Amino acid sequence: MKAKILFFLLGFLISGCTNFEYTTEEVDNPVYHPNTQFFSYEDLSSPKFGHLIEKYRLDTIFHGETDEFKRILLLRHWIKTVIKINDFGDPYPGDGYAEQILDNALRGQGYHCGHFMTVQNALMNAFGYVTRTLGAGPGGMDGSDGHHGINEIWLNSYNKWFLSDAKYDHHFEKDGVPLSALEIRDEYLKNKAADIVKVKGPDRIPFDIDAETGYSREENARTYTWIEWHGYNNIFTVWPEYKDLLIMYRDDFFRNNTWIWGGKPHWAYAQPEFMKPVDERTEIYWTPNTISSEVLIEGKVATVKLKSDTPNLKEYQVRQKPSTAWEKVDSAYVVNLKKKNHELVFRALNLAGVAGPEHRVIIKRKTR
């Protein structure tokens, strides 16, 4: 009888030693902010994008460069070399079509900032770089009341938006990090942009006074005192059937001041149906291509549920370290827990083959 009891206890202990429990380890992943305010994005399945790339041989611009940020800057620089500035050319040929603007520019026609914005939006999206259009202005009563069309482009490697000015082939940086329009505004309102630098071209050369315009870093930064983000981001795909909606950041400065444009309040004050004030900056700066996950563990099986706001999502991919091979997975990925530690790396891939920021999940065996 004692032998039977001993045998039973031994079997119980052995089985108990193999019935391991698993848990997840906290990981510092790129932060995910959902898109709750913007209504559309460019449709990369449109043949218009492939046509642009082929017609202007845009893939030859990169000369083998694979770094995402450098490729974006090379594209922007190409736009600058093709289109010359002409701020007083109304009526401009092209009717707002990016392709017609480029065709006329190649024949010597000059254009203003809004045309540069339109072309940059088309070209960046053609290569899968999520890009949106926006307008800005200093909004002053002292005559500094102009308006400027620019873009923000999502950088997967930095997990952030940055402002890209194709008209002048420049952007702003702080400590080597490209800045968004709202970050530039923060810096200008803080100390007139004393802590940031303006950089030009693919080589990101710092400079202050623009030889082309005479504007200083401070004057350029002041342009972003007032900003309007376009709520519909499909201007290339649907033009001219494009909807106007201006998203603006409603902070204390917005509440206590008035945007002056052309000597009078911005036209959207009188047409509030076209103005959408937003109180949370993270709702403006949502995070394309960025994954959020939920891990459910039942015994020795884990289910990783993925979500993201990825325009033109093609698929999710995973690799299990130490492997470097990526494989396609569904938004719910099942893992059989056999090892002491499982380190998984996920990413979203869009139709252009551009991968989003990597998202790690670590599942480890609990220590007893």
LUMDREN-231938 format. One line per field, with one value per residue (C-alpha): residue in one letter; z, y, x. Coordinates in steps of 0.25 Angstrom, whole numbers, plus 2048, in hexadecimal, padded with zeros to 3 digits. Layout:
<rs>
residu <- c(A:...)
up <- c(Z:...)
north <- c(Y:...)
east <- c(X:...)
</rs>
This chain:
<rs>
residu <- c(M:K:A:K:I:L:F:F:L:L:G:F:L:I:S:G:C:T:N:F:E:Y:T:T:E:E:V:D:N:P:V:Y:H:P:N:T:Q:F:F:S:Y:E:D:L:S:S:P:K:F:G:H:L:I:E:K:Y:R:L:D:T:I:F:H:G:E:T:D:E:F:K:R:I:L:L:L:R:H:W:I:K:T:V:I:K:I:N:D:F:G:D:P:Y:P:G:D:G:Y:A:E:Q:I:L:D:N:A:L:R:G:Q:G:Y:H:C:G:H:F:M:T:V:Q:N:A:L:M:N:A:F:G:Y:V:T:R:T:L:G:A:G:P:G:G:M:D:G:S:D:G:H:H:G:I:N:E:I:W:L:N:S:Y:N:K:W:F:L:S:D:A:K:Y:D:H:H:F:E:K:D:G:V:P:L:S:A:L:E:I:R:D:E:Y:L:K:N:K:A:A:D:I:V:K:V:K:G:P:D:R:I:P:F:D:I:D:A:E:T:G:Y:S:R:E:E:N:A:R:T:Y:T:W:I:E:W:H:G:Y:N:N:I:F:T:V:W:P:E:Y:K:D:L:L:I:M:Y:R:D:D:F:F:R:N:N:T:W:I:W:G:G:K:P:H:W:A:Y:A:Q:P:E:F:M:K:P:V:D:E:R:T:E:I:Y:W:T:P:N:T:I:S:S:E:V:L:I:E:G:K:V:A:T:V:K:L:K:S:D:T:P:N:L:K:E:Y:Q:V:R:Q:K:P:S:T:A:W:E:K:V:D:S:A:Y:V:V:N:L:K:K:K:N:H:E:L:V:F:R:A:L:N:L:A:G:V:A:G:P:E:H:R:V:I:I:K:R:K:T:R)
up <- c(800:804:7F6:7EF:7F6:7F4:7E5:7E4:7EB:7E2:7D6:7DB:7DD:7CF:7C8:7D1:7CD:7BE:7C0:7BE:7BF:7B5:7B6:7AE:7B0:7AF:7A2:79E:791:788:78D:785:784:77C:770:775:76E:75F:755:74A:744:736:72F:72B:723:719:70C:70D:716:70E:702:709:70D:6FF:6F7:6FF:702:710:715:70F:718:724:71E:726:733:73D:749:74A:74F:744:739:73E:73D:730:72A:730:72A:71D:71E:721:715:70B:710:711:71A:714:71F:715:70A:70A:703:704:6FA:6FF:706:713:70D:711:704:6FC:706:704:6F5:6F4:6FE:6F5:6EA:6F3:6FA:708:714:722:72F:72D:721:727:732:728:721:72D:733:726:725:733:733:726:72E:73A:743:74A:747:74A:746:74F:74F:758:75B:765:766:76A:769:766:757:75A:756:74A:748:745:740:745:749:754:752:75B:75E:762:767:771:774:771:767:762:75A:74C:744:735:731:738:73A:749:756:765:76F:77E:783:775:775:76A:770:76D:76A:778:77E:776:77B:78A:788:781:78C:797:793:784:77F:786:789:77C:76E:760:757:747:73D:73E:746:751:750:75C:758:75D:752:745:739:730:739:744:74F:75C:764:76D:762:75C:769:76B:75F:768:773:76C:766:75F:75C:750:755:748:744:736:72E:723:721:720:71B:717:71F:72C:739:742:751:75A:767:771:77E:789:794:79C:791:787:791:794:786:778:76C:762:753:749:752:758:760:75A:751:759:765:75C:757:764:75D:756:763:76D:77A:781:790:791:789:788:780:776:777:775:772:765:763:772:779:786:78C:796:79B:7A0:7A7:7A9:7AE:7A4:799:797:78D:789:784:77B:777:770:767:75B:74E:743:74C:744:750:75E:75F:76A:76D:779:77E:77C:76E:764:75B:75A:757:754:760:763:76D:777:778:780:787:78D:799:79A:79D:7AA:7A2:796:78F:784:77B:773:768:75E:74F:746:737:733:73B:746:754:760:76D:774:780:78A:792:79C:7A3:7AE:7B7:7C5:7D0:7DC)
north <- c(800:809:806:80A:817:81A:817:820:82C:82A:82A:837:83E:83A:83F:84C:84F:84F:857:864:872:87D:88C:898:8A1:8B0:8B6:8C4:8C4:8D0:8D7:8D4:8DF:8DC:8E4:8EB:8F8:8F6:8F0:8EB:8E8:8E5:8D8:8D1:8C7:8D3:8D1:8E0:8DD:8D3:8DC:8E8:8DF:8DA:8E7:8EF:8E3:8E6:8D9:8DE:8EA:8E1:8DB:8CF:8D6:8CD:8D6:8DB:8E9:8EC:8E7:8F1:8FC:8F8:8F8:906:90B:906:90E:91A:918:916:922:930:93A:944:94A:953:94A:94A:944:938:92C:91F:920:91A:90D:908:902:90F:917:90F:90F:91E:920:918:922:92D:931:936:933:937:92F:929:922:91D:917:910:90A:906:8FF:8F7:8F3:8EF:8E7:8E0:8D9:8D6:8E1:8E6:8F5:8FF:90E:91A:929:933:941:94B:952:95F:96D:973:96F:961:95B:952:943:937:929:91E:90F:906:8F8:8ED:8E7:8D8:8D8:8E4:8E0:8EE:8F9:903:910:910:91D:919:928:92B:91D:91E:919:91C:913:913:90A:903:900:905:90D:90E:91B:91B:919:924:92D:929:92D:93A:93E:93A:942:945:938:93B:92C:926:926:927:91D:91D:912:903:906:90D:919:923:932:93E:948:942:948:946:94E:955:94F:94B:93F:947:94D:93F:939:944:93F:934:93D:939:92B:924:915:911:907:8FF:8FA:8F4:901:8F9:8ED:8F5:902:90B:904:908:90C:918:916:91D:917:921:91F:926:92A:937:93E:93A:93F:94C:951:952:94C:958:955:95F:96A:964:958:94A:947:93B:943:948:939:931:924:924:926:91A:91E:913:914:908:908:8F9:8F9:902:8FA:8EC:8E1:8DA:8CC:8CB:8BE:8BC:8AE:8A6:899:88E:882:875:86A:868:870:87F:887:894:89E:8A9:8B6:8C2:8CE:8CA:8D1:8C7:8BC:8AF:8A6:8A4:89D:896:891:889:88C:888:886:892:88C:893:88B:890:88E:892:89D:891:88A:87D:878:86A:86D:863:86B:872:880:884:891:895:8A1:8A6:8B0:8B6:8B6:8BF:8BC:8C4:8BA:8C5:8BF:8C6:8C7:8B9:8B5:8AB:8A1:899:88D:886:87A:87E:87B:873)
east <- c(800:80B:812:805:804:813:811:805:80C:818:810:809:816:81B:80F:80E:81C:819:80C:813:80B:80F:80E:811:81D:81B:821:824:81D:81A:80D:800:7F6:7EA:7E4:7D8:7D7:7DC:7D2:7DA:7E8:7ED:7EA:7F7:7EF:7EC:7F4:7F7:803:80A:808:80F:81B:81C:81A:824:82D:82C:833:840:841:846:852:851:84E:846:845:836:839:844:83B:831:83B:840:831:82F:83C:838:82B:833:83C:830:827:82B:824:81A:811:80A:806:7F7:7F0:7FA:7F9:7F6:7E9:7EE:7F2:800:804:800:807:814:812:811:81D:825:822:826:81A:81B:812:80E:80F:801:806:813:80A:801:80D:814:808:806:815:817:80A:80D:819:810:815:808:807:7FD:7FB:7F9:7FA:800:802:808:7FB:7FF:7F9:806:806:80B:7FE:802:7FF:808:805:80D:80D:80F:815:815:823:822:830:82E:81F:81B:816:81F:81C:822:823:825:824:831:837:838:833:836:83D:840:84C:84C:83D:834:828:81A:812:80C:81A:820:814:817:826:822:818:822:82E:82D:833:840:842:840:847:842:849:849:84A:84D:859:852:85B:858:856:84F:84D:847:84E:842:838:840:838:83F:83D:834:82C:829:825:81C:814:80F:808:7FB:7F9:7EE:7EE:7E6:7DB:7DB:7E8:7E5:7E7:7EF:7E6:7D8:7DC:7D4:7C9:7D0:7CA:7CE:7CF:7D9:7DE:7E4:7EA:7E2:7EB:7EC:7F3:7E8:7DD:7E3:7E8:7E2:7E9:7EB:7EC:7ED:7EA:7DD:7D9:7DB:7CF:7CB:7C7:7BB:7B9:7BA:7B5:7C3:7CB:7CC:7D4:7DA:7DF:7E8:7F5:7F6:7E9:7F0:7FD:7F8:802:801:806:808:804:7FD:7FB:7F3:7F9:7F0:7F6:7EF:7F8:803:7FC:7FD:7F5:7FA:7EF:7F5:7EE:7F4:7EF:7F7:7F3:7F2:7F6:7FB:7FE:804:811:819:826:82A:838:843:83D:83E:834:826:819:80B:801:7F3:7EF:7ED:7FA:7FB:808:80A:812:81E:82A:82E:82D:826:82A:821:823:817:815:80A:80D:806:803:810:818:81B:81C:818:81F:822:81A:820:818:820:81A:822:820:81D:828:823)
</rs>
